[in-house]
Amino acid sequence: MEWPVEEFEVNVKPPKRLRIVQNAAETALEGQEKRQGAVDVSIIMPVYNASCWLDECLQAILDQDFTGTMELSVFDDASTDNSRKVVETWRERLEGRDISLVFSGHNSDQPRGVGYAKNKAVAQSCGKYLCFQDADDIMLPQRVRLQYEASVLHSSSLIGCKVRRLPEGSTQRYTRWINTITQDQLLTQVYTSHGPTVIMPTWFCSRDWFSTVGWFSEESKGVPEDLIFFYQSLRQGGLVIRVDHCLVVYRYHEKATTHSVKDCPSPSRIPSAQPTHAIQHFCLEYVQKSPNFSLLSLFLMCFLLCLTCTSYFTNARSSLSSSIIHLILGSLFQACLLSTQPPQLLDTASPFATSVDK
């Protein structure tokens, strides 16, 4: 028997209400009505077979030091373990901290994907701001407070934060890159990195900005819905901001959604003018900061870039791979010609330093 996707319960005090959401479009049209009784922050959490991590995750939500109003919006994407039961056992404790729980899901034979589950969780929520939380990660007590403060100041932005990897020491280069790139590099590396420069498990934004950008892609498993949304946000003129505190414990394991991403966005999803500018800016930055120019170092850099890009785009369309490789190499040569100082081999904080082990 299928658990209807349309139905969910909203627990607010007082009273408890039952609302029916037919689809995301209808919810968007009801936005004004919902905002009249909106909470400050909705924590958006898709769930799929996460029972072994949920207790830690939910306890961390309970421990937030944010003094505004919060709700937890959970959508279960056809879990086959006891994830639903675990979430329900936390209802009373969450409500005891005035955190309302909105919980729904479906019982289809197959999960419908992370993008679908996130959209459903957003659609059934009513917070003015959205805090995206993976069910296998742990938010530190200051997360909602600090990112809320940043989002109020930067309402047309995706707000991220620094992370701590669990187990400690896993994916060291990738974690170092997440935590050490500068505010300028959050923009200059958006088209040259292995994904968004502020990673999805740390995202926080206003509901208004989310609605402006649009919903997550609901295409088949393996489509990077976060990267597509990230590029769309940039296309709409959004900024990328990182709160320079470690606010999320980012868990690494074989079942993580990252490992299911098999494709990169199609060319039609990538803004045409912006990536060229960003890549050229990126190349010029490295060239201008380098101390020891030699033709050999330039060729070595290009060779490394070719290897890295070819590896990264193995599953992408060959035309897209070729275009981006040519753009990067052309930008490097152009940057070298324009610069009065020579290029160095790649900086260790760059995602191009070696193949990144996400």
C-alpha positions in Angstrom: 0.0 0.0 0.0 1.5 3.3 -1.0 1.9 6.1 1.5 0.4 9.1 -0.4 3.0 11.6 -1.4 0.5 14.4 -1.3 -0.3 14.1 2.4 1.7 15.3 5.4 1.1 16.6 8.8 2.2 19.9 10.1 2.7 20.1 13.8 2.6 23.6 15.2 1.3 24.8 18.5 -1.5 25.5 18.6 -3.2 23.6 16.9 -2.2 20.6 14.9 -3.3 20.9 11.2 -3.5 18.6 8.3 -2.6 20.1 4.9 -2.8 18.6 1.5 -0.1 19.6 -1.1 -0.9 18.4 -4.6 2.3 19.6 -6.2 5.2 22.1 -5.9 3.5 24.6 -8.2 0.4 24.8 -6.0 2.6 25.2 -2.9 4.4 28.1 -4.5 1.1 29.8 -5.3 0.1 29.5 -1.6 3.3 31.2 -0.5 1.7 34.3 0.8 -0.8 32.4 2.9 1.9 30.2 4.4 4.2 33.1 5.2 1.6 34.7 7.5 2.3 31.9 10.0 5.8 31.0 8.8 8.6 29.9 11.2 12.1 31.5 10.9 14.0 28.4 9.6 12.9 25.2 8.0 15.5 22.4 8.2 15.1 20.5 5.0 16.1 16.8 5.3 15.5 14.1 2.6 15.8 10.6 4.0 16.7 7.3 2.3 17.7 4.3 4.4 19.4 6.5 7.0 18.2 4.8 10.2 21.8 4.1 11.4 22.6 7.8 11.4 19.4 9.5 12.3 19.7 9.5 16.0 22.9 11.5 15.9 21.5 13.8 13.2 18.3 14.6 15.1 20.0 15.0 18.4 22.2 17.7 16.8 19.1 19.5 15.5 17.7 19.4 19.0 21.0 20.9 20.4 20.9 24.1 18.2 21.4 27.3 20.0 19.2 29.3 17.6 16.6 31.3 19.6 14.2 31.9 16.7 11.5 29.5 15.5 12.3 26.3 13.7 10.7 23.3 12.0 12.1 20.1 10.6 10.7 19.1 7.3 11.5 15.4 6.4 10.6 13.5 3.2 11.3 9.8 3.1 12.2 8.6 -0.4 10.9 5.0 -0.1 13.3 3.8 2.6 13.3 0.0 3.1 14.8 0.2 6.6 13.1 1.7 9.7 14.0 5.3 9.0 10.4 6.4 9.3 10.0 4.8 12.7 13.2 6.4 14.0 12.1 9.9 12.9 8.7 9.4 14.5 10.3 8.4 17.8 11.9 11.9 17.9 8.6 13.8 17.4 7.9 14.4 21.0 11.4 15.5 21.9 11.5 17.9 18.9 8.2 19.4 19.9 9.4 19.7 23.4 12.0 22.2 22.1 9.3 23.9 20.0 10.6 22.4 16.8 7.6 21.3 14.7 8.0 18.1 12.6 6.6 17.9 9.1 7.0 14.4 7.8 5.9 12.6 4.6 7.1 10.2 2.1 6.2 7.5 -0.4 6.3 3.7 -0.7 7.2 3.2 -4.4 9.3 0.3 -5.5 12.2 2.6 -6.2 13.4 5.9 -4.7 12.7 8.9 -6.9 16.0 10.7 -6.2 17.5 13.3 -4.0 16.2 16.2 -6.0 12.7 14.9 -5.8 12.9 14.4 -2.0 14.4 17.8 -1.4 11.7 19.5 -3.5 9.0 17.7 -1.5 10.6 18.6 1.8 10.8 22.3 0.7 7.2 22.3 -0.6 5.7 21.1 2.7 7.7 23.5 4.8 6.9 27.1 5.7 10.1 28.7 7.0 11.4 32.0 5.7 14.9 30.5 5.5 15.9 27.0 4.4 18.7 25.0 6.0 19.6 21.9 4.0 20.7 18.9 6.1 21.7 15.5 5.0 20.4 12.7 7.2 23.9 11.1 7.6 25.6 14.4 8.7 25.7 16.2 12.0 25.2 20.0 12.4 27.1 21.7 15.2 25.1 23.7 17.8 25.9 27.2 16.2 25.0 26.2 12.6 21.5 27.5 12.2 22.2 30.7 14.2 25.4 31.7 12.3 24.1 30.8 8.9 20.7 32.5 9.6 22.6 35.7 10.5 24.6 35.5 7.3 21.6 34.8 5.1 19.7 37.8 6.5 22.6 40.0 5.4 23.0 38.2 2.0 19.4 37.4 1.0 20.3 36.5 -2.6 23.1 34.1 -1.8 23.8 30.4 -1.1 25.5 30.3 2.3 27.9 27.5 3.2 30.4 26.8 6.0 33.5 24.9 6.8 33.2 21.2 7.6 34.9 18.4 9.5 35.2 15.1 7.8 34.1 11.9 9.5 36.0 9.6 9.7 38.8 12.0 10.5 41.4 12.2 7.8 39.3 10.9 4.9 39.4 12.9 1.7 42.0 15.2 3.1 42.7 17.2 -0.1 39.0 17.7 -0.9 38.3 18.7 2.7 41.2 21.2 2.7 40.0 22.7 -0.5 36.4 23.1 1.0 37.8 24.9 4.0 40.7 27.0 2.7 39.6 28.6 -0.6 39.2 32.3 -0.3 36.0 34.3 -0.7 37.2 35.4 -4.1 37.9 31.8 -5.1 34.4 30.8 -4.1 33.4 32.6 -7.4 36.5 32.1 -9.5 36.6 28.4 -9.0 32.9 27.7 -9.6 33.5 26.2 -13.1 36.9 24.7 -12.4 36.2 22.6 -9.3 34.6 19.2 -8.7 31.2 20.6 -7.7 29.9 23.7 -5.9 32.5 25.7 -4.0 30.2 25.6 -1.0 29.1 22.0 -0.8 25.4 21.1 -0.7 25.3 19.5 2.8 26.2 23.0 4.2 23.7 25.1 2.1 21.4 27.7 3.8 19.3 30.3 1.9 16.2 32.4 2.0 13.0 30.8 0.7 12.6 33.8 -1.6 15.9 33.1 -3.2 15.2 29.4 -3.5 11.9 30.3 -5.3 13.8 32.7 -7.6 16.3 30.1 -8.6 13.7 27.3 -9.0 13.4 23.7 -7.8 16.0 21.0 -7.9 16.3 18.8 -10.9 14.2 15.6 -10.5 15.9 13.7 -13.3 17.2 10.1 -12.9 19.6 8.9 -10.3 23.2 10.1 -11.0 22.2 13.7 -12.1 24.0 16.3 -9.9 21.0 18.3 -8.8 23.1 20.4 -6.5 25.5 21.5 -9.2 22.6 22.3 -11.6 20.9 24.4 -8.9 24.2 26.1 -8.0 24.8 27.2 -11.6 21.2 28.4 -11.9 21.7 30.5 -8.8 24.8 32.1 -10.3 23.0 32.7 -13.5 20.3 34.6 -11.6 23.0 36.8 -10.1 23.3 35.1 -6.7 26.4 35.2 -4.6 28.3 32.4 -2.8 29.1 33.1 0.9 30.9 30.8 3.4 30.6 31.2 7.1 34.2 30.7 8.2 33.4 28.3 11.1 33.2 24.5 11.1 29.4 24.0 11.4 28.8 20.5 9.8 30.4 17.1 10.4 30.4 15.8 6.9 30.2 12.0 6.9 32.1 9.9 4.3 30.9 6.4 3.5 30.2 4.2 0.6 26.4 4.8 0.5 26.8 8.6 0.3 24.8 10.2 -2.6 28.1 11.7 -4.0 29.1 8.2 -5.2 25.9 7.9 -7.3 26.7 11.0 -9.4 27.6 9.7 -12.8 27.1 12.6 -15.1 27.8 16.3 -15.3 25.3 18.9 -16.4 24.5 19.1 -20.1 25.9 22.1 -22.0 22.5 23.7 -22.1 22.5 24.0 -18.3 25.9 25.8 -18.1 25.7 29.6 -18.7 27.8 30.4 -21.8 29.6 33.6 -20.9 30.1 33.2 -17.2 32.3 30.0 -17.3 34.7 31.5 -19.8 35.2 34.6 -17.6 35.6 32.5 -14.4 38.1 30.1 -15.9 40.2 32.9 -17.4 40.1 34.7 -14.1 41.2 31.5 -12.3 44.1 30.9 -14.7 45.3 34.5 -14.6 45.2 34.4 -10.8 47.6 31.4 -10.7 49.9 32.9 -13.3 50.2 36.2 -11.6 51.1 34.7 -8.3 53.8 32.4 -9.6 57.5 33.0 -8.8 59.3 30.9 -11.3 58.2 30.9 -14.9 59.5 28.4 -17.4 58.1 27.0 -20.6 58.6 23.5 -19.1 56.4 24.4 -16.0 53.7 25.7 -18.3 53.6 22.5 -20.3 53.6 20.4 -17.2 50.7 22.4 -15.9 48.8 21.9 -19.1 49.6 18.2 -19.1 48.2 17.8 -15.5 45.1 19.7 -16.4 44.5 17.5 -19.4 44.8 14.4 -17.3 42.6 15.8 -14.5 39.9 17.1 -16.9 39.9 13.9 -18.9 39.5 11.8 -15.8 36.7 14.0 -14.4 34.7 14.1 -17.6 35.0 10.4 -18.3 31.3 9.9 -18.1 30.4 13.3 -19.6 29.7 14.0 -23.2 32.9 14.1 -25.2 32.1 17.5 -26.8 31.6 19.1 -23.4 34.9 17.6 -22.0 36.8 18.7 -25.1 35.4 22.2 -24.9 36.2 22.8 -21.3 39.7 21.3 -21.6 40.4 23.6 -24.6 39.0 26.6 -22.7 41.2 25.9 -19.7 44.4 25.4 -21.8 43.7 28.4 -23.9 43.0 30.6 -20.9 46.3 29.4 -19.3 48.3 30.4 -22.4 46.5 33.7 -22.6 47.1 34.4 -19.0 50.8 33.6 -19.3 51.1 36.1 -22.2 49.2 38.8 -20.4 51.1 38.4 -17.1 54.4 40.0 -16.3 55.1 37.2 -13.8 55.4 33.5 -14.5 53.1 30.6 -13.6 53.8 28.1 -10.9 52.6 24.5 -10.7 49.3 24.1 -9.1 48.6 25.2 -5.6 47.9 22.3 -3.2 44.5 23.9 -2.2 43.3 23.7 -5.8 41.0 20.8 -6.9 43.4 20.4 -9.8 46.4 19.6 -7.6 45.7 15.9 -8.0 42.6 13.9 -8.7 40.3 14.8 -5.8 39.2 12.0 -3.6 35.7 13.0 -2.6 
